[in-house]
């Protein structure tokens, strides 16, 4: 399963945007206080991470 998305690094002086594609396996595990969703990520990989640009913050 590939999941595309945008990542924004927000700093005091600027914002940098990245186009990121990741892949992983979701495993159904028991719910607990520490894991209320009952899911675990396995084999998480960043397939691509391309910088889109940077702009100054107002």
C-alpha angles and dihedrals in degrees: 000000000000120000119196120199148143125260120201121196105201114198133172094262105026149010121231121197126206131187105222133186120191136176132202145145121251116216122196108229133167119285118247140164089269094043108034094165094057094224133120128194118225131183093011111187135173104225097184136357113185123179111233099185149291130249133184118253119242 
